[in-house]
Amino acid sequence: MASGEGAGDAQAAAAGGDAEVKMETEDQVGPELCLDLTSYQLHDLSEVEIPPTLEEVDLTANRLSSVDPRIGRLAGLRKLSFRQNLLEDAAVAPLSSWDAIGLQELVLRDNKLTKIPDASIFKGLLVFDVSFNEISSLTGLSKVSSTLKELYVSKNEVAKMEELEHFHALEILELGSNRLRVMENLETLTNLQELWLGRNRIRTVNLCGLKLIKKISLQSNRLTSMDGFQECIALEELYLSHNGIQKMEGLSTLQNLRVLDVSSNKLTAIENIETLTRLEDLWLNDNQIPSLDGIEAALAGSREKLTTIYLERNPCAKTPDYTSTLKKIFPNLEQIDSDMIA
C-alpha cells in the first residue's frame, strides 16, 4: 500500500531545523530526485527548496493545510504523498490544473477530505489512496484514469460501491471500514486480485463472477452464510472472522486456498473443506465446535500441509489431550493457537 512511513533520520534532522533533500545515489552525484520530509511537522514549505528535477516527494506526517504550487510544476513528478496532514477539499482542488501530469502514485491518506479529489489530469495514475478521510461517496472516481492498479478508500463514510466499472486494470481494492451494505458493480474488475471489505454492513456475498481474485476480506460484517465464493477458483486467502456464519459451505472448489479465517462466528462443525489440499493456516477459534471427533476426516486433504490451527475458546479446546491429539493428526503443525511447537 502506498503509505510512506516516518523515518528516524528525518526526525533527527527536523530537530536541527533543516529540511533535507535526499539524492538517489549515495555520493549525491546527479540530479535531485527525491525529497523526503516525513515527520518534520511543517505547517508550510516556504523554507524548503524544491528542485525542479524531483520525481518523488514524501510529505507524510506534517501539519500542511495547503499544497505548495511549486509541487504542481514538477514535470517529472511520479510519486507524491501527503499522508497524515490537514488538507481539506479546497486545498487539493488545484491538482486538476497541475503540470505534473505524469504522476503515478498519489497518496492523500489521513487528511480532512469530504469528497474524491479531481485526479483526471493524471492519465497514467497507478496508485490512489484517500483512506482515513471523511468521504461519503465514491462520486468522482469515474474521472480517475482506467490505468489505476491500486485504490484505497478505507475508513471513510462510503455507503455505495459505484463508479468502479472502468477500472479494468485494478488489482487491489480497499473499501474497509465504511458503511457498505451491498457488494455490487464489480463485474468489470476482471484483473482484481485483492478485495478488502472488512468492517462494513454486508449481509450477502456477491463477487459478480470474479475468477482471478486471490485475497478477500469480509471480516466484521453481517454475513450468516459462506455461500458465494464458489467461482473464485484462484482464491488463496479468505478472511471471514467476526460474522454470524453458522455453517462451513461453498469452499470445495477453492483448491488454491492457503489461509482460511472463520474465527469468531457461530460454527458447530468443521466441514466441507476435506478436498482442500493446500490449506496451511486455519483459524476456527471463538466458535462453538464441541469436540475434535471427525477433524482428521474434515481436513483429510490438507493433513500434511497444515502448519497453523487455531481452535481456542471452543468447547473442543478444553478436551483432554487437546494439543497432543492435534499434533498426532497433523504431523507438520508449527503452531496451535498462540503456542509455537518446538
Secondary structure as a PSIPRED ss2 file (coil, helix, strand):
# PSIPRED VFORMAT (PSIPRED V4.0)

   1 M C   1.000  0.000  0.000
   2 A C   1.000  0.000  0.000
   3 S C   1.000  0.000  0.000
   4 G C   1.000  0.000  0.000
   5 E C   1.000  0.000  0.000
   6 G C   1.000  0.000  0.000
   7 A C   1.000  0.000  0.000
   8 G H   0.000  1.000  0.000
   9 D H   0.000  1.000  0.000
  10 A H   0.000  1.000  0.000
  11 Q H   0.000  1.000  0.000
  12 A H   0.000  1.000  0.000
  13 A H   0.000  1.000  0.000
  14 A H   0.000  1.000  0.000
  15 A H   0.000  1.000  0.000
  16 G C   1.000  0.000  0.000
  17 G C   1.000  0.000  0.000
  18 D C   1.000  0.000  0.000
  19 A C   1.000  0.000  0.000
  20 E C   1.000  0.000  0.000
  21 V E   0.000  0.000  1.000
  22 K E   0.000  0.000  1.000
  23 M C   1.000  0.000  0.000
  24 E C   1.000  0.000  0.000
  25 T C   1.000  0.000  0.000
  26 E C   1.000  0.000  0.000
  27 D C   1.000  0.000  0.000
  28 Q C   1.000  0.000  0.000
  29 V C   1.000  0.000  0.000
  30 G C   1.000  0.000  0.000
  31 P C   1.000  0.000  0.000
  32 E C   1.000  0.000  0.000
  33 L C   1.000  0.000  0.000
  34 C E   0.000  0.000  1.000
  35 L E   0.000  0.000  1.000
  36 D E   0.000  0.000  1.000
  37 L C   1.000  0.000  0.000
  38 T C   1.000  0.000  0.000
  39 S C   1.000  0.000  0.000
  40 Y C   1.000  0.000  0.000
  41 Q C   1.000  0.000  0.000
  42 L C   1.000  0.000  0.000
  43 H C   1.000  0.000  0.000
  44 D C   1.000  0.000  0.000
  45 L C   1.000  0.000  0.000
  46 S C   1.000  0.000  0.000
  47 E C   1.000  0.000  0.000
  48 V C   1.000  0.000  0.000
  49 E C   1.000  0.000  0.000
  50 I C   1.000  0.000  0.000
  51 P C   1.000  0.000  0.000
  52 P C   1.000  0.000  0.000
  53 T C   1.000  0.000  0.000
  54 L C   1.000  0.000  0.000
  55 E C   1.000  0.000  0.000
  56 E E   0.000  0.000  1.000
  57 V E   0.000  0.000  1.000
  58 D E   0.000  0.000  1.000
  59 L C   1.000  0.000  0.000
  60 T C   1.000  0.000  0.000
  61 A C   1.000  0.000  0.000
  62 N C   1.000  0.000  0.000
  63 R C   1.000  0.000  0.000
  64 L C   1.000  0.000  0.000
  65 S C   1.000  0.000  0.000
  66 S C   1.000  0.000  0.000
  67 V C   1.000  0.000  0.000
  68 D C   1.000  0.000  0.000
  69 P H   0.000  1.000  0.000
  70 R H   0.000  1.000  0.000
  71 I H   0.000  1.000  0.000
  72 G H   0.000  1.000  0.000
  73 R C   1.000  0.000  0.000
  74 L C   1.000  0.000  0.000
  75 A C   1.000  0.000  0.000
  76 G C   1.000  0.000  0.000
  77 L C   1.000  0.000  0.000
  78 R C   1.000  0.000  0.000
  79 K E   0.000  0.000  1.000
  80 L E   0.000  0.000  1.000
  81 S E   0.000  0.000  1.000
  82 F C   1.000  0.000  0.000
  83 R C   1.000  0.000  0.000
  84 Q C   1.000  0.000  0.000
  85 N C   1.000  0.000  0.000
  86 L C   1.000  0.000  0.000
  87 L C   1.000  0.000  0.000
  88 E C   1.000  0.000  0.000
  89 D H   0.000  1.000  0.000
  90 A H   0.000  1.000  0.000
  91 A H   0.000  1.000  0.000
  92 V H   0.000  1.000  0.000
  93 A H   0.000  1.000  0.000
  94 P H   0.000  1.000  0.000
  95 L H   0.000  1.000  0.000
  96 S H   0.000  1.000  0.000
  97 S H   0.000  1.000  0.000
  98 W C   1.000  0.000  0.000
  99 D C   1.000  0.000  0.000
 100 A C   1.000  0.000  0.000
 101 I C   1.000  0.000  0.000
 102 G C   1.000  0.000  0.000
 103 L C   1.000  0.000  0.000
 104 Q C   1.000  0.000  0.000
 105 E E   0.000  0.000  1.000
 106 L E   0.000  0.000  1.000
 107 V E   0.000  0.000  1.000
 108 L C   1.000  0.000  0.000
 109 R C   1.000  0.000  0.000
 110 D C   1.000  0.000  0.000
 111 N C   1.000  0.000  0.000
 112 K C   1.000  0.000  0.000
 113 L C   1.000  0.000  0.000
 114 T C   1.000  0.000  0.000
 115 K C   1.000  0.000  0.000
 116 I C   1.000  0.000  0.000
 117 P C   1.000  0.000  0.000
 118 D C   1.000  0.000  0.000
 119 A C   1.000  0.000  0.000
 120 S C   1.000  0.000  0.000
 121 I C   1.000  0.000  0.000
 122 F C   1.000  0.000  0.000
 123 K C   1.000  0.000  0.000
 124 G C   1.000  0.000  0.000
 125 L C   1.000  0.000  0.000
 126 L C   1.000  0.000  0.000
 127 V E   0.000  0.000  1.000
 128 F E   0.000  0.000  1.000
 129 D E   0.000  0.000  1.000
 130 V C   1.000  0.000  0.000
 131 S C   1.000  0.000  0.000
 132 F C   1.000  0.000  0.000
 133 N C   1.000  0.000  0.000
 134 E C   1.000  0.000  0.000
 135 I C   1.000  0.000  0.000
 136 S C   1.000  0.000  0.000
 137 S C   1.000  0.000  0.000
 138 L C   1.000  0.000  0.000
 139 T C   1.000  0.000  0.000
 140 G C   1.000  0.000  0.000
 141 L H   0.000  1.000  0.000
 142 S H   0.000  1.000  0.000
 143 K H   0.000  1.000  0.000
 144 V C   1.000  0.000  0.000
 145 S C   1.000  0.000  0.000
 146 S C   1.000  0.000  0.000
 147 T C   1.000  0.000  0.000
 148 L C   1.000  0.000  0.000
 149 K C   1.000  0.000  0.000
 150 E E   0.000  0.000  1.000
 151 L E   0.000  0.000  1.000
 152 Y E   0.000  0.000  1.000
 153 V C   1.000  0.000  0.000
 154 S C   1.000  0.000  0.000
 155 K C   1.000  0.000  0.000
 156 N C   1.000  0.000  0.000
 157 E C   1.000  0.000  0.000
 158 V C   1.000  0.000  0.000
 159 A C   1.000  0.000  0.000
 160 K C   1.000  0.000  0.000
 161 M C   1.000  0.000  0.000
 162 E C   1.000  0.000  0.000
 163 E C   1.000  0.000  0.000
 164 L C   1.000  0.000  0.000
 165 E C   1.000  0.000  0.000
 166 H C   1.000  0.000  0.000
 167 F C   1.000  0.000  0.000
 168 H C   1.000  0.000  0.000
 169 A C   1.000  0.000  0.000
 170 L C   1.000  0.000  0.000
 171 E C   1.000  0.000  0.000
 172 I E   0.000  0.000  1.000
 173 L E   0.000  0.000  1.000
 174 E E   0.000  0.000  1.000
 175 L C   1.000  0.000  0.000
 176 G C   1.000  0.000  0.000
 177 S C   1.000  0.000  0.000
 178 N C   1.000  0.000  0.000
 179 R C   1.000  0.000  0.000
 180 L C   1.000  0.000  0.000
 181 R C   1.000  0.000  0.000
 182 V C   1.000  0.000  0.000
 183 M C   1.000  0.000  0.000
 184 E C   1.000  0.000  0.000
 185 N C   1.000  0.000  0.000
 186 L C   1.000  0.000  0.000
 187 E C   1.000  0.000  0.000
 188 T C   1.000  0.000  0.000
 189 L C   1.000  0.000  0.000
 190 T C   1.000  0.000  0.000
 191 N C   1.000  0.000  0.000
 192 L C   1.000  0.000  0.000
 193 Q C   1.000  0.000  0.000
 194 E E   0.000  0.000  1.000
 195 L E   0.000  0.000  1.000
 196 W E   0.000  0.000  1.000
 197 L C   1.000  0.000  0.000
 198 G C   1.000  0.000  0.000
 199 R C   1.000  0.000  0.000
 200 N C   1.000  0.000  0.000
 201 R C   1.000  0.000  0.000
 202 I C   1.000  0.000  0.000
 203 R C   1.000  0.000  0.000
 204 T C   1.000  0.000  0.000
 205 V C   1.000  0.000  0.000
 206 N C   1.000  0.000  0.000
 207 L C   1.000  0.000  0.000
 208 C C   1.000  0.000  0.000
 209 G C   1.000  0.000  0.000
 210 L C   1.000  0.000  0.000
 211 K C   1.000  0.000  0.000
 212 L C   1.000  0.000  0.000
 213 I C   1.000  0.000  0.000
 214 K C   1.000  0.000  0.000
 215 K E   0.000  0.000  1.000
 216 I E   0.000  0.000  1.000
 217 S E   0.000  0.000  1.000
 218 L C   1.000  0.000  0.000
 219 Q C   1.000  0.000  0.000
 220 S C   1.000  0.000  0.000
 221 N C   1.000  0.000  0.000
 222 R C   1.000  0.000  0.000
 223 L C   1.000  0.000  0.000
 224 T C   1.000  0.000  0.000
 225 S C   1.000  0.000  0.000
 226 M C   1.000  0.000  0.000
 227 D C   1.000  0.000  0.000
 228 G C   1.000  0.000  0.000
 229 F C   1.000  0.000  0.000
 230 Q C   1.000  0.000  0.000
 231 E C   1.000  0.000  0.000
 232 C C   1.000  0.000  0.000
 233 I C   1.000  0.000  0.000
 234 A C   1.000  0.000  0.000
 235 L C   1.000  0.000  0.000
 236 E C   1.000  0.000  0.000
 237 E E   0.000  0.000  1.000
 238 L E   0.000  0.000  1.000
 239 Y E   0.000  0.000  1.000
 240 L C   1.000  0.000  0.000
 241 S C   1.000  0.000  0.000
 242 H C   1.000  0.000  0.000
 243 N C   1.000  0.000  0.000
 244 G C   1.000  0.000  0.000
 245 I C   1.000  0.000  0.000
 246 Q C   1.000  0.000  0.000
 247 K C   1.000  0.000  0.000
 248 M C   1.000  0.000  0.000
 249 E C   1.000  0.000  0.000
 250 G C   1.000  0.000  0.000
 251 L C   1.000  0.000  0.000
 252 S C   1.000  0.000  0.000
 253 T C   1.000  0.000  0.000
 254 L C   1.000  0.000  0.000
 255 Q C   1.000  0.000  0.000
 256 N C   1.000  0.000  0.000
 257 L C   1.000  0.000  0.000
 258 R C   1.000  0.000  0.000
 259 V E   0.000  0.000  1.000
 260 L E   0.000  0.000  1.000
 261 D E   0.000  0.000  1.000
 262 V C   1.000  0.000  0.000
 263 S C   1.000  0.000  0.000
 264 S C   1.000  0.000  0.000
 265 N C   1.000  0.000  0.000
 266 K C   1.000  0.000  0.000
 267 L C   1.000  0.000  0.000
 268 T C   1.000  0.000  0.000
 269 A C   1.000  0.000  0.000
 270 I C   1.000  0.000  0.000
 271 E C   1.000  0.000  0.000
 272 N C   1.000  0.000  0.000
 273 I C   1.000  0.000  0.000
 274 E C   1.000  0.000  0.000
 275 T C   1.000  0.000  0.000
 276 L C   1.000  0.000  0.000
 277 T C   1.000  0.000  0.000
 278 R C   1.000  0.000  0.000
 279 L C   1.000  0.000  0.000
 280 E C   1.000  0.000  0.000
 281 D E   0.000  0.000  1.000
 282 L E   0.000  0.000  1.000
 283 W E   0.000  0.000  1.000
 284 L C   1.000  0.000  0.000
 285 N C   1.000  0.000  0.000
 286 D C   1.000  0.000  0.000
 287 N C   1.000  0.000  0.000
 288 Q C   1.000  0.000  0.000
 289 I C   1.000  0.000  0.000
 290 P C   1.000  0.000  0.000
 291 S C   1.000  0.000  0.000
 292 L C   1.000  0.000  0.000
 293 D C   1.000  0.000  0.000
 294 G C   1.000  0.000  0.000
 295 I H   0.000  1.000  0.000
 296 E H   0.000  1.000  0.000
 297 A H   0.000  1.000  0.000
 298 A H   0.000  1.000  0.000
 299 L C   1.000  0.000  0.000
 300 A H   0.000  1.000  0.000
 301 G H   0.000  1.000  0.000
 302 S H   0.000  1.000  0.000
 303 R C   1.000  0.000  0.000
 304 E C   1.000  0.000  0.000
 305 K C   1.000  0.000  0.000
 306 L C   1.000  0.000  0.000
 307 T C   1.000  0.000  0.000
 308 T E   0.000  0.000  1.000
 309 I E   0.000  0.000  1.000
 310 Y E   0.000  0.000  1.000
 311 L C   1.000  0.000  0.000
 312 E C   1.000  0.000  0.000
 313 R C   1.000  0.000  0.000
 314 N C   1.000  0.000  0.000
 315 P H   0.000  1.000  0.000
 316 C H   0.000  1.000  0.000
 317 A H   0.000  1.000  0.000
 318 K H   0.000  1.000  0.000
 319 T C   1.000  0.000  0.000
 320 P C   1.000  0.000  0.000
 321 D C   1.000  0.000  0.000
 322 Y H   0.000  1.000  0.000
 323 T H   0.000  1.000  0.000
 324 S H   0.000  1.000  0.000
 325 T H   0.000  1.000  0.000
 326 L H   0.000  1.000  0.000
 327 K H   0.000  1.000  0.000
 328 K H   0.000  1.000  0.000
 329 I H   0.000  1.000  0.000
 330 F C   1.000  0.000  0.000
 331 P C   1.000  0.000  0.000
 332 N C   1.000  0.000  0.000
 333 L C   1.000  0.000  0.000
 334 E C   1.000  0.000  0.000
 335 Q E   0.000  0.000  1.000
 336 I E   0.000  0.000  1.000
 337 D C   1.000  0.000  0.000
 338 S C   1.000  0.000  0.000
 339 D E   0.000  0.000  1.000
 340 M E   0.000  0.000  1.000
 341 I C   1.000  0.000  0.000
 342 A C   1.000  0.000  0.000
